[in-house]
Amino acid sequence: MRYFPNSYRLVKPLHLVSDEYQPLNCKVCHKDILMALFDPNYGANIMKVYKWDQEKNINNIQDVYCACAYKCDEQIEASLNKAGLTSGWACISDLVIPIEFLRYVLAVMNRIRDGKDIYTDEAFKKQKAILIALAQRVIRATTEGERARFKELLSLPC
């Protein structure tokens, strides 16, 4: 990927899930995250904004968005803290590993089914759009390096 980026794009291209390409844009700078992932030094996260209901032991998911790691997500994080909201994140570079993508999708589904996460209609719509956009990069064969990274990721909570 580093030395032959054009060849890498041919070997691991984006695959359309629907009839046309669905970009995955950073909420702050609007960079197309899927295209930026071809740069090995780039990082981005899916962010879930929630308000914890301690009495009911649930997360009320208020928003779901993507942001470039560090600079962009830090800008949003500061305003969330002022509003009394919390965020959780998942690294998009890890989520384009097919097995980790599936694990993430199943974790989202399980948390909804178990009543641990309650999404607003808009947040749920955004979550689905993000998953569809990511699928364009995920639907492919898993490399040995990705299998090794997935094993490491299994030790982390979802």
DSSP file (Angstrom, degrees, kcal/mol; ACC not computed):
  #  RESIDUE AA STRUCTURE BP1 BP2  ACC     N-H-->O    O-->H-N    N-H-->O    O-->H-N    TCO  KAPPA ALPHA  PHI   PSI    X-CA   Y-CA   Z-CA
    1    1 A M              0   0    0      0, 0.0     7,-0.1     0, 0.0     8,-0.1   0.000 360.0 360.0 360.0 -38.4    0.0    0.0    0.0
    2    2 A R        +     0   0    0      1,-0.2    36,-0.0     2,-0.1     0, 0.0   0.919 360.0  28.8 -72.7 -43.8    2.8    2.4    0.8
    3    3 A Y  S    S+     0   0    0      1,-0.2    -1,-0.2     2,-0.1     0, 0.0   0.736 132.3  30.9 -93.4 -24.3    5.0    1.8   -2.2
    4    4 A F     >  +     0   0    0      1,-0.1     4,-2.4     2,-0.1    -1,-0.2  -0.524  65.0 160.6-131.9  66.2    2.4    0.9   -4.8
    5    5 A P  H  > S+     0   0    0      0, 0.0     4,-2.2     0, 0.0     5,-0.2   0.858  76.3  51.8 -60.8 -36.9   -0.8    2.7   -3.9
    6    6 A N  H  > S+     0   0    0      2,-0.2     4,-1.3     1,-0.2     5,-0.1   0.914 111.6  46.7 -67.3 -40.7   -2.3    2.4   -7.4
    7    7 A S  H  > S+     0   0    0      2,-0.2     4,-2.2     1,-0.2    -1,-0.2   0.894 110.1  54.5 -64.5 -39.6   -1.7   -1.4   -7.4
    8    8 A Y  H  X S+     0   0    0     -4,-2.4     4,-3.1     1,-0.2    -2,-0.2   0.911 105.4  52.6 -60.7 -42.7   -3.1   -1.6   -3.9
    9    9 A R  H  < S+     0   0    0     -4,-2.2    -1,-0.2     1,-0.2    -2,-0.2   0.835 110.0  49.4 -63.7 -31.2   -6.3    0.1   -5.0
   10   10 A L  H  < S+     0   0    0     -4,-1.3    -1,-0.2    -5,-0.2    -2,-0.2   0.876 114.9  43.4 -72.9 -37.5   -6.6   -2.4   -7.8
   11   11 A V  H  < S+     0   0    0     -4,-2.2    -2,-0.2     1,-0.3    -3,-0.2   0.882 129.6  25.9 -75.3 -39.1   -6.1   -5.4   -5.4
   12   12 A K  S  < S+     0   0    0     -4,-3.1    -1,-0.3    -5,-0.2    -2,-0.1  -0.588  87.4 166.8-124.5  68.4   -8.4   -4.0   -2.7
   13   13 A P        -     0   0    0      0, 0.0     2,-0.3     0, 0.0    -3,-0.1  -0.214  43.6 -95.1 -77.8 170.1  -10.9   -1.8   -4.4
   14   14 A L        -     0   0    0     -5,-0.1     2,-0.5   124,-0.0   123,-0.2  -0.683  38.0-148.9 -79.0 140.2  -14.1   -0.3   -3.1
   15   15 A H        -     0   0    0    121,-3.8   124,-0.2    -2,-0.3     2,-0.1  -0.960  15.9-121.8-115.9 124.0  -17.1   -2.5   -4.1
   16   16 A L        -     0   0    0     -2,-0.5     5,-0.1     1,-0.2     3,-0.1  -0.410  22.6-173.9 -65.6 132.7  -20.4   -0.8   -4.6
   17   17 A V  S    S+     0   0    0      3,-0.3    -1,-0.2    -2,-0.1     2,-0.2   0.784  76.8  23.8 -92.8 -37.1  -23.1   -2.1   -2.3
   18   18 A S  S    S-     0   0    0      2,-0.4     4,-0.1   114,-0.1     0, 0.0  -0.392 110.2 -75.8-111.7-165.7  -25.8    0.0   -4.0
   19   19 A D  S    S+     0   0    0     -2,-0.2     2,-0.3     2,-0.1    -3,-0.1   0.725 112.4  29.4 -69.5 -21.8  -26.0    1.4   -7.5
   20   20 A E  S    S-     0   0    0      0, 0.0    -2,-0.4     0, 0.0    -3,-0.3  -0.946  95.6 -83.0-139.4 160.4  -23.6    4.2   -6.8
   21   21 A Y        -     0   0    0     -2,-0.3   112,-0.1    -5,-0.1    -5,-0.1  -0.343  35.0-151.7 -61.8 134.7  -20.7    5.0   -4.5
   22   22 A Q        -     0   0    0    111,-0.1   114,-0.1   110,-0.1    -1,-0.1  -0.918  13.8-146.9-110.1 104.5  -21.6    6.1   -1.0
   23   23 A P        -     0   0    0      0, 0.0     2,-0.5     0, 0.0   110,-0.1  -0.281   3.4-143.6 -67.6 158.3  -18.9    8.4    0.5
   24   24 A L        -     0   0    0    109,-0.1     9,-3.1   110,-0.0    10,-0.4  -0.890  27.7-165.5-123.1  96.6  -18.2    8.3    4.2
   25   25 A N  B     -A   32   0A   0     -2,-0.5    41,-0.5     7,-0.2     7,-0.2  -0.588  23.1-113.1 -95.4 145.1  -17.5   11.9    5.1
   26   26 A C     >  -     0   0    0      5,-2.0     4,-1.1    -2,-0.2    41,-0.3  -0.515  23.6-134.2 -66.9 135.7  -15.9   13.4    8.2
   27   27 A K  T  4 S+     0   0    0     39,-2.9    40,-0.1    -2,-0.2    -1,-0.1   0.787 100.0  35.4 -63.8 -27.9  -18.4   15.4   10.1
   28   28 A V  T  4 S+     0   0    0     38,-0.2    -1,-0.1     3,-0.1    39,-0.1   0.938 133.5  16.9 -93.2 -60.4  -15.9   18.3   10.6
   29   29 A C  T  4 S-     0   0    0      2,-0.1    -2,-0.1    39,-0.0    38,-0.1   0.547  89.7-132.5 -96.9  -7.9  -13.7   18.6    7.5
   30   30 A H     <  +     0   0    0     -4,-1.1    -3,-0.1     1,-0.2     2,-0.1   0.614  46.5 160.0  67.3  15.6  -15.9   16.5    5.1
   31   31 A K        -     0   0    0      1,-0.1    -5,-2.0    -6,-0.1     2,-1.0  -0.412  51.7-109.7 -63.6 142.2  -13.0   14.5    3.8
   32   32 A D  B  >  -A   25   0A   0     -7,-0.2     4,-2.2     1,-0.2    -7,-0.2  -0.672  32.2-164.5 -76.0 105.2  -14.1   11.2    2.2
   33   33 A I  H  > S+     0   0    0     -9,-3.1     4,-1.7    -2,-1.0    -1,-0.2   0.861  82.4  57.8 -63.0 -39.6  -12.8    8.7    4.8
   34   34 A L  H  4 S+     0   0    0    -10,-0.4    -1,-0.2     1,-0.2     4,-0.2   0.907 111.7  41.7 -60.9 -41.2  -13.1    5.7    2.6
   35   35 A M  H >4 S+     0   0    0     -3,-0.2     3,-1.4     1,-0.2    -1,-0.2   0.881 111.8  55.5 -71.9 -38.0  -10.8    7.2    0.0
   36   36 A A  H >< S+     0   0    0     -4,-2.2     3,-2.1     1,-0.3     6,-0.3   0.763  91.1  74.3 -66.8 -24.4   -8.4    8.6    2.7
   37   37 A L  T 3< S+     0   0    0     -4,-1.7    -1,-0.3     1,-0.3    -2,-0.2   0.667  77.8  75.2 -64.7 -15.5   -8.0    5.1    4.2
   38   38 A F  T <  S+     0   0    0     -3,-1.4    -1,-0.3    -4,-0.2    -2,-0.2   0.687  81.9  80.1 -68.6 -15.7   -5.8    4.2    1.2
   39   39 A D  S X  S-     0   0    0     -3,-2.1     3,-1.9    -4,-0.2   -37,-0.1  -0.839  78.7-149.0 -88.9 117.6   -3.2    6.3    3.1
   40   40 A P  T 3  S+     0   0    0      0, 0.0    -1,-0.1     0, 0.0    -3,-0.1   0.665  94.3  56.9 -64.6 -15.1   -1.7    4.0    5.8
   41   41 A N  T 3  S+     0   0    0      2,-0.0     2,-0.3    -3,-0.0    -4,-0.1   0.434  87.2  99.1 -93.8   0.1   -1.1    7.0    8.1
   42   42 A Y    <   -     0   0    0     -3,-1.9     2,-0.3    -6,-0.3    51,-0.0  -0.646  49.8-175.9 -91.2 144.1   -4.7    8.2    8.1
   43   43 A G        +     0   0    0     -2,-0.3    26,-2.6    26,-0.2     2,-0.3  -0.993   7.5 167.5-138.2 147.6   -7.1    7.4   10.9
   44   44 A A  E     -B   68   0B   0     -2,-0.3    48,-2.4    24,-0.3    49,-0.6  -0.974  15.3-147.7-152.3 161.9  -10.8    8.0   11.5
   45   45 A N  E     -BC  67  91B   0     22,-2.7    22,-2.1    -2,-0.3     2,-0.6  -0.945  18.1-127.6-133.6 151.6  -13.5    6.8   13.9
   46   46 A I  E     -BC  66  90B   0     44,-2.7    44,-1.7    -2,-0.3     2,-0.4  -0.891  36.6-157.1 -89.5 128.4  -17.2    6.1   14.1
   47   47 A M  E     -BC  65  89B   0     18,-3.7    18,-2.2    -2,-0.6     2,-0.5  -0.915  12.3-162.4-113.4 134.3  -18.4    8.1   17.0
   48   48 A K  E     -BC  64  88B   0     40,-2.7    40,-2.1    -2,-0.4     2,-0.5  -0.975   9.4-155.3-113.6 125.4  -21.6    7.3   19.0
   49   49 A V  E     +BC  63  87B   0     14,-3.0    13,-3.3    -2,-0.5    14,-1.5  -0.874  26.3 163.5-101.9 126.3  -22.9   10.2   21.1
   50   50 A Y  E     -BC  61  86B   0     36,-3.1    36,-2.6    -2,-0.5     2,-0.5  -0.947  38.8-136.7-143.4 161.3  -25.0    9.1   24.1
   51   51 A K  E     -B   60   0B   0      9,-1.8     9,-2.5    -2,-0.3     2,-0.4  -0.989  31.7-131.9-116.4 123.4  -26.5   10.1   27.4
   52   52 A W  E     -B   59   0B   0     -2,-0.5     2,-0.9     7,-0.2     7,-0.2  -0.619  10.4-156.2 -79.4 126.0  -26.2    7.4   30.0
   53   53 A D  E  >> -B   58   0B   0      5,-3.1     5,-1.6    -2,-0.4     4,-1.5  -0.860  10.8-175.8-101.8  97.8  -29.4    6.6   31.9
   54   54 A Q  T  45S+     0   0    0     -2,-0.9    -1,-0.2     1,-0.2     5,-0.0   0.867  78.9  55.9 -65.2 -37.4  -28.0    5.2   35.2
   55   55 A E  T  45S+     0   0    0      1,-0.2    -1,-0.2    -3,-0.1    -2,-0.0   0.905 119.7  30.5 -63.0 -42.2  -31.5    4.4   36.6
   56   56 A K  T  45S-     0   0    0      2,-0.1    -1,-0.2    -3,-0.1    -2,-0.2   0.535 103.3-129.4 -93.9  -8.1  -32.4    2.2   33.6
   57   57 A N  T  <5 +     0   0    0     -4,-1.5     2,-0.3     1,-0.2    -3,-0.2   0.918  65.7 121.6  59.1  46.8  -28.8    1.1   32.8
   58   58 A I  E   < -B   53   0B   0     -5,-1.6    -5,-3.1    -7,-0.1     2,-0.5  -0.945  61.9-125.7-135.8 157.7  -29.1    2.1   29.2
   59   59 A N  E     -Bd  52 117B   0     57,-3.2    59,-2.9    -2,-0.3     2,-0.9  -0.913  16.3-149.3 -99.7 126.9  -27.3    4.4   26.7
   60   60 A N  E     -Bd  51 118B   0     -9,-2.5    -9,-1.8    -2,-0.5     2,-0.5  -0.849  18.2-145.7 -94.5 101.6  -29.6    6.8   24.8
   61   61 A I  E     +Bd  50 119B   0     57,-2.5    59,-1.8    -2,-0.9   -11,-0.3  -0.576  25.0 173.5 -75.2 117.0  -27.8    7.1   21.5
   62   62 A Q  E     +     0   0B   0    -13,-3.3     2,-0.3    -2,-0.5   -12,-0.2   0.763  61.7   2.3 -94.1 -31.3  -28.3   10.7   20.3
   63   63 A D  E     -B   49   0B   0    -14,-1.5   -14,-3.0    60,-0.1     2,-0.4  -0.993  49.9-160.6-156.5 153.0  -26.0   10.8   17.3
   64   64 A V  E     +B   48   0B   0     -2,-0.3     2,-0.3   -16,-0.2   -16,-0.2  -0.990  30.9 144.6-136.6 129.4  -23.7    8.6   15.2
   65   65 A Y  E     -B   47   0B   0    -18,-2.2   -18,-3.7    -2,-0.4     2,-0.3  -0.945  40.5-115.7-154.3 171.8  -21.1   10.2   12.9
   66   66 A C  E     +B   46   0B   0    -41,-0.5   -39,-2.9    -2,-0.3     2,-0.3  -0.895  30.1 175.7-115.3 148.4  -17.6    9.7   11.5
   67   67 A A  E     -B   45   0B   0    -22,-2.1   -22,-2.7    -2,-0.3     3,-0.1  -0.995  37.4-100.3-150.7 146.7  -14.6   12.0   12.1
   68   68 A C  E   > -B   44   0B   0     -2,-0.3     5,-1.7   -24,-0.2   -24,-0.3  -0.403  56.5 -97.4 -60.5 141.6  -10.9   12.1   11.3
   69   69 A A  T   5S-     0   0    0    -26,-2.6     2,-1.1     3,-0.2     3,-0.5  -0.291  88.4  -5.7 -65.3 148.6   -8.9   10.9   14.3
   70   70 A Y  T  >5S+     0   0    0      1,-0.2     4,-2.4     2,-0.1     5,-0.2  -0.571 129.4  40.8  75.1 -92.9   -7.4   13.5   16.6
   71   71 A K  H  >5S+     0   0    0     -2,-1.1     4,-1.3     1,-0.2    -1,-0.2   0.925 122.6  35.6 -59.6 -53.0   -8.0   17.0   15.2
   72   72 A C  H  >5S+     0   0    0     -3,-0.5     4,-1.4     1,-0.2     3,-0.2   0.937 120.3  45.7 -70.1 -47.0  -11.5   16.6   13.9
   73   73 A D  H  ><S+     0   0    0     -5,-1.7     4,-2.5     1,-0.2    -1,-0.2   0.829 108.7  57.7 -69.5 -27.7  -12.9   14.4   16.6
   74   74 A E  H  X S+     0   0    0     -4,-2.4     4,-1.7     2,-0.2    -1,-0.2   0.865 102.2  55.9 -66.1 -35.4  -11.3   16.5   19.4
   75   75 A Q  H  X S+     0   0    0     -4,-1.3     4,-0.9    -3,-0.2    -1,-0.2   0.923 113.6  39.4 -61.1 -44.2  -13.2   19.6   18.1
   76   76 A I  H  X S+     0   0    0     -4,-1.4     4,-2.0     1,-0.2     3,-0.3   0.892 109.1  61.6 -73.0 -39.8  -16.5   17.8   18.5
   77   77 A E  H  X S+     0   0    0     -4,-2.5     4,-2.2     1,-0.2    -1,-0.2   0.868  99.7  55.3 -56.1 -40.5  -15.6   16.1   21.7
   78   78 A A  H  X S+     0   0    0     -4,-1.7     4,-1.5     1,-0.2    -1,-0.2   0.905 109.1  46.0 -61.4 -42.7  -15.1   19.4   23.5
   79   79 A S  H  X S+     0   0    0     -4,-0.9     4,-1.4    -3,-0.3    -1,-0.2   0.843 110.1  54.9 -70.9 -32.1  -18.7   20.5   22.6
   80   80 A L  H  <>S+     0   0    0     -4,-2.0     5,-2.6     2,-0.2     4,-0.4   0.922 105.8  51.6 -65.2 -43.5  -20.1   17.2   23.7
   81   81 A N  H ><5S+     0   0    0     -4,-2.2     3,-1.2     1,-0.2    -1,-0.2   0.891 107.8  52.3 -61.2 -39.7  -18.6   17.4   27.1
   82   82 A K  H 3<5S+     0   0    0     -4,-1.5    -1,-0.2     1,-0.3    -2,-0.2   0.839 108.5  51.5 -64.0 -32.6  -20.0   20.9   27.6
   83   83 A A  T 3<5S-     0   0    0     -4,-1.4    -1,-0.3    -3,-0.2    -2,-0.2   0.428 118.5-111.7 -85.0   0.6  -23.5   19.5   26.7
   84   84 A G  T < 5S+     0   0    0     -3,-1.2     2,-0.3    -4,-0.4    -3,-0.2   0.715  74.7 132.1  77.4  20.1  -23.2   16.7   29.2
   85   85 A L      < -     0   0    0     -5,-2.6     2,-0.3    -6,-0.2    -1,-0.3  -0.692  43.6-148.4-103.9 159.0  -23.0   14.0   26.6
   86   86 A T  E     -C   50   0B   0    -36,-2.6   -36,-3.1    -2,-0.3     2,-0.4  -0.857   8.4-153.0-120.5 156.4  -20.5   11.2   26.2
   87   87 A S  E     -C   49   0B   0     -2,-0.3     2,-0.3   -38,-0.2   -38,-0.2  -0.968   6.7-164.9-131.8 152.2  -19.1    9.5   23.2
   88   88 A G  E     -C   48   0B   0    -40,-2.1   -40,-2.7    -2,-0.4     2,-0.3  -0.900  17.2-158.3-124.2 157.8  -17.7    6.1   22.3
   89   89 A W  E     -C   47   0B   0     -2,-0.3     2,-0.4   -42,-0.2   -42,-0.2  -0.937  17.1-158.5-140.1 159.6  -15.7    5.3   19.3
   90   90 A A  E     -C   46   0B   0    -44,-1.7   -44,-2.7    -2,-0.3     2,-0.4  -0.996  33.3-115.4-135.2 135.1  -14.6    2.5   17.0
   91   91 A C  E >>  -C   45   0B   0     -2,-0.4     4,-1.8   -46,-0.2     3,-0.7  -0.564  15.8-153.5 -74.6 121.1  -11.6    2.7   14.7
   92   92 A I  H 3> S+     0   0    0    -48,-2.4     4,-1.1    -2,-0.4    -1,-0.2   0.832  93.6  63.2 -65.7 -33.0  -12.6    2.7   11.0
   93   93 A S  H 34 S+     0   0    0    -49,-0.6    -1,-0.2     1,-0.2     3,-0.1   0.843 109.4  41.7 -60.8 -32.0   -9.2    1.2   10.0
   94   94 A D  H X4 S+     0   0    0     -3,-0.7     3,-1.8     1,-0.2     6,-0.2   0.842 107.8  60.8 -79.3 -35.7  -10.1   -1.8   12.1
   95   95 A L  H 3< S+     0   0    0     -4,-1.8    -2,-0.2     1,-0.3    -1,-0.2   0.645  90.9  67.3 -71.1 -13.4  -13.7   -2.0   10.9
   96   96 A V  T 3< S+     0   0    0     -4,-1.1    -1,-0.3    -3,-0.1    -2,-0.1   0.473  76.2  99.0 -84.8   1.0  -12.6   -2.5    7.3
   97   97 A I  S <> S-     0   0    0     -3,-1.8     4,-2.7     1,-0.1     3,-0.4  -0.795  81.9-134.3 -78.9 120.0  -11.3   -5.9    8.4
   98   98 A P  H  > S+     0   0    0      0, 0.0     4,-2.2     0, 0.0     5,-0.2   0.848 100.1  45.3 -49.8 -46.0  -14.2   -8.1    7.3
   99   99 A I  H  > S+     0   0    0      1,-0.2     4,-2.1     2,-0.2     5,-0.1   0.889 114.7  48.2 -69.2 -37.3  -14.4  -10.2   10.5
  100  100 A E  H  > S+     0   0    0     -3,-0.4     4,-2.4    -6,-0.2    -1,-0.2   0.873 108.9  54.6 -69.5 -36.4  -14.1   -7.1   12.7
  101  101 A F  H  X S+     0   0    0     -4,-2.7     4,-2.6     2,-0.2    -2,-0.2   0.942 109.9  46.8 -58.8 -48.0  -16.8   -5.4   10.7
  102  102 A L  H  X S+     0   0    0     -4,-2.2     4,-2.6    -5,-0.2     5,-0.2   0.905 111.0  51.7 -62.3 -41.7  -19.1   -8.4   11.2
  103  103 A R  H  X S+     0   0    0     -4,-2.1     4,-2.1     1,-0.2    -1,-0.2   0.902 110.7  48.8 -61.7 -40.7  -18.3   -8.4   14.9
  104  104 A Y  H  X S+     0   0    0     -4,-2.4     4,-2.5     2,-0.2    -2,-0.2   0.934 111.1  49.0 -64.5 -46.9  -19.1   -4.7   15.2
  105  105 A V  H  X S+     0   0    0     -4,-2.6     4,-2.4     1,-0.2    -2,-0.2   0.926 113.0  47.3 -59.8 -45.2  -22.4   -5.1   13.3
  106  106 A L  H  X S+     0   0    0     -4,-2.6     4,-2.9     1,-0.2    -1,-0.2   0.869 110.2  53.0 -65.7 -36.1  -23.5   -8.0   15.5
  107  107 A A  H  X S+     0   0    0     -4,-2.1     4,-2.5    -5,-0.2    -2,-0.2   0.917 109.1  49.1 -64.4 -42.8  -22.5   -6.1   18.7
  108  108 A V  H  X S+     0   0    0     -4,-2.5     4,-1.8     2,-0.2    -2,-0.2   0.941 114.1  46.3 -59.6 -47.2  -24.7   -3.1   17.6
  109  109 A M  H  X S+     0   0    0     -4,-2.4     4,-2.8     1,-0.2    -2,-0.2   0.921 112.6  49.2 -62.2 -45.1  -27.6   -5.5   17.0
  110  110 A N  H  X S+     0   0    0     -4,-2.9     4,-2.7     1,-0.2     6,-0.2   0.892 109.5  51.4 -63.6 -40.1  -27.1   -7.4   20.3
  111  111 A R  H  <>S+     0   0    0     -4,-2.5     5,-1.9     2,-0.2     6,-1.6   0.863 112.5  46.7 -67.0 -34.5  -26.9   -4.2   22.3
  112  112 A I  H ><5S+     0   0    0     -4,-1.8     3,-1.3    -5,-0.2    -2,-0.2   0.947 114.3  46.7 -68.7 -48.3  -30.2   -3.0   20.7
  113  113 A R  H 3<5S+     0   0    0     -4,-2.8    -2,-0.2     1,-0.3    -1,-0.2   0.880 111.5  51.3 -61.9 -39.0  -31.9   -6.3   21.2
  114  114 A D  T 3<5S-     0   0    0     -4,-2.7    -1,-0.3    -5,-0.2    -2,-0.2   0.508 113.6-118.7 -77.7  -3.4  -30.7   -6.5   24.8
  115  115 A G  T < 5S+     0   0    0     -3,-1.3    -3,-0.2    -4,-0.3    -2,-0.1   0.652  81.7 119.7  76.7  15.3  -32.1   -3.0   25.5
  116  116 A K  S   <S+     0   0    0     -5,-1.9   -57,-3.2    -6,-0.2     2,-0.4   0.802  74.1  40.2 -81.1 -30.0  -28.6   -1.6   26.4
  117  117 A D  E     -d   59   0B   0     -6,-1.6     2,-0.5   -59,-0.2    -2,-0.2  -0.982  64.2-171.5-123.0 128.4  -28.7    1.0   23.6
  118  118 A I  E     -d   60   0B   0    -59,-2.9   -57,-2.5    -2,-0.4     2,-0.3  -0.981  15.9-156.4-117.2 118.5  -31.7    3.0   22.5
  119  119 A Y  E     -d   61   0B   0     -2,-0.5   -57,-0.2   -59,-0.2     2,-0.1  -0.702  15.0-125.7 -95.8 143.3  -31.2    5.0   19.3
  120  120 A T     >  -     0   0    0    -59,-1.8     4,-2.4    -2,-0.3     5,-0.2  -0.467  37.5-107.1 -69.7 160.9  -33.1    8.1   18.2
  121  121 A D  H  > S+     0   0    0      1,-0.2     4,-2.1     2,-0.2     5,-0.1   0.910 120.9  47.9 -58.3 -42.8  -34.6    7.6   14.8
  122  122 A E  H  > S+     0   0    0      2,-0.2     4,-2.2     1,-0.2    -1,-0.2   0.905 110.9  49.9 -67.2 -41.9  -32.0    9.9   13.2
  123  123 A A  H  > S+     0   0    0    -62,-0.2     4,-2.3     2,-0.2    -1,-0.2   0.894 111.4  49.2 -64.2 -39.5  -29.0    8.3   15.0
  124  124 A F  H  X S+     0   0    0     -4,-2.4     4,-2.2     2,-0.2    -1,-0.2   0.897 109.6  51.7 -67.2 -39.5  -30.2    4.8   13.9
  125  125 A K  H  X S+     0   0    0     -4,-2.1     4,-2.0    -5,-0.2    -2,-0.2   0.912 111.4  47.5 -61.3 -42.9  -30.6    6.1   10.3
  126  126 A K  H  X S+     0   0    0     -4,-2.2     4,-2.4     2,-0.2    -2,-0.2   0.888 108.5  54.9 -66.2 -39.7  -27.0    7.4   10.4
  127  127 A Q  H  X S+     0   0    0     -4,-2.3     4,-2.1     1,-0.2    -2,-0.2   0.925 109.7  46.8 -59.8 -44.9  -25.7    4.2   11.9
  128  128 A K  H  X S+     0   0    0     -4,-2.2     4,-2.3     1,-0.2    -1,-0.2   0.909 110.9  51.4 -64.3 -42.3  -27.1    2.2    9.0
  129  129 A A  H  X S+     0   0    0     -4,-2.0     4,-2.3     1,-0.2    -1,-0.2   0.891 109.9  50.2 -63.0 -39.5  -25.8    4.6    6.4
  130  130 A I  H  X S+     0   0    0     -4,-2.4     4,-2.8     2,-0.2    -1,-0.2   0.921 110.2  49.8 -64.0 -44.2  -22.3    4.4    7.9
  131  131 A L  H  X S+     0   0    0     -4,-2.1     4,-2.0     2,-0.2    -2,-0.2   0.887 110.8  49.7 -63.7 -38.8  -22.4    0.6    7.8
  132  132 A I  H  X S+     0   0    0     -4,-2.3     4,-0.8     2,-0.2    -1,-0.2   0.928 112.3  47.5 -65.0 -44.8  -23.5    0.6    4.2
  133  133 A A  H >< S+     0   0    0     -4,-2.3     3,-1.0     1,-0.2     4,-0.4   0.931 112.7  49.0 -62.9 -44.8  -20.7    2.9    3.2
  134  134 A L  H >X S+     0   0    0     -4,-2.8     3,-1.9     1,-0.2     4,-1.4   0.858  99.5  66.8 -62.4 -35.1  -18.2    0.8    5.1
  135  135 A A  H 3X S+     0   0    0     -4,-2.0     4,-2.2     1,-0.3    -1,-0.2   0.794  88.4  67.7 -57.9 -28.0  -19.4   -2.3    3.5
  136  136 A Q  H << S+     0   0    0     -3,-1.0  -121,-3.8    -4,-0.8    -1,-0.3   0.799 109.9  35.3 -61.5 -27.6  -18.1   -1.0    0.2
  137  137 A R  H <4 S+     0   0    0     -3,-1.9    -1,-0.2    -4,-0.4    -2,-0.2   0.674 117.8  52.7 -96.7 -21.6  -14.6   -1.4    1.6
  138  138 A V  H  < S+     0   0    0     -4,-1.4     2,-1.8  -123,-0.1    -2,-0.2   0.816  77.3  94.0 -88.2 -33.7  -15.2   -4.5    3.6
  139  139 A I  S  < S+     0   0    0     -4,-2.2     2,-0.3  -124,-0.2    -1,-0.1  -0.416  72.0  80.3 -72.1  88.5  -16.7   -6.9    1.1
  140  140 A R  S    S-     0   0    0     -2,-1.8     2,-0.1  -128,-0.0  -128,-0.1  -0.939  88.3 -58.5-170.1 178.5  -13.6   -8.7    0.0
  141  141 A A        -     0   0    0     -2,-0.3     2,-0.4     1,-0.1     0, 0.0  -0.437  51.0-119.1 -73.8 148.5  -11.2  -11.5    1.1
  142  142 A T        -     0   0    0     -2,-0.1     2,-0.1   -45,-0.1    -1,-0.1  -0.762  25.9-137.6 -90.1 131.2   -9.4  -11.2    4.5
  143  143 A T     >  -     0   0    0     -2,-0.4     4,-2.1     1,-0.1     5,-0.1  -0.362  23.2-110.3 -81.6 166.4   -5.6  -11.0    4.4
  144  144 A E  H  > S+     0   0    0      1,-0.2     4,-2.2     2,-0.2     5,-0.2   0.889 120.4  54.2 -62.5 -39.5   -3.3  -12.9    6.8
  145  145 A G  H  > S+     0   0    0      1,-0.2     4,-2.2     2,-0.2    -1,-0.2   0.887 108.4  48.7 -61.9 -39.2   -2.3   -9.6    8.4
  146  146 A E  H  > S+     0   0    0      2,-0.2     4,-2.6     1,-0.2    -1,-0.2   0.876 108.3  53.7 -68.9 -37.8   -6.0   -8.8    9.0
  147  147 A R  H  X S+     0   0    0     -4,-2.1     4,-1.8     2,-0.2    -2,-0.2   0.913 109.8  48.5 -61.2 -42.1   -6.6  -12.2   10.5
  148  148 A A  H  X S+     0   0    0     -4,-2.2     4,-1.6     2,-0.2    -2,-0.2   0.921 112.1  48.1 -64.1 -44.1   -3.7  -11.6   12.9
  149  149 A R  H  X S+     0   0    0     -4,-2.2     4,-2.4     1,-0.2    -2,-0.2   0.886 107.8  56.1 -64.4 -37.9   -5.1   -8.1   13.8
  150  150 A F  H  X S+     0   0    0     -4,-2.6     4,-1.7     1,-0.2    -1,-0.2   0.898 103.6  53.9 -60.7 -40.8   -8.6   -9.6   14.3
  151  151 A K  H  < S+     0   0    0     -4,-1.8     4,-0.5     1,-0.2    -1,-0.2   0.896 109.9  47.8 -60.7 -39.8   -7.1  -12.0   16.9
  152  152 A E  H >< S+     0   0    0     -4,-1.6     3,-1.3     1,-0.2     4,-0.2   0.909 109.3  53.5 -64.8 -41.5   -5.7   -9.1   18.7
  153  153 A L  H >< S+     0   0    0     -4,-2.4     3,-1.8     1,-0.3    -2,-0.2   0.775  93.9  70.6 -66.2 -26.7   -9.0   -7.2   18.5
  154  154 A L  T 3< S+     0   0    0     -4,-1.7    -1,-0.3     1,-0.3    -2,-0.2   0.766  91.0  61.0 -61.4 -24.6  -10.8  -10.2   20.1
  155  155 A S  T <  S+     0   0    0     -3,-1.3    -1,-0.3    -4,-0.5    -2,-0.2   0.615  94.0  79.3 -78.4 -11.0   -9.1   -9.4   23.4
  156  156 A L  S <  S-     0   0    0     -3,-1.8     2,-0.1    -4,-0.2     0, 0.0  -0.704  90.6-106.7 -95.7 147.6  -10.7   -5.9   23.5
  157  157 A P              0   0    0      0, 0.0    -2,-0.1     0, 0.0    -1,-0.1  -0.419 360.0 360.0 -69.3 149.4  -14.3   -5.3   24.5
  158  158 A C              0   0    0     -2,-0.1    -4,-0.0    -4,-0.1    -2,-0.0   0.447 360.0 360.0 -84.1 360.0  -16.7   -4.5   21.7
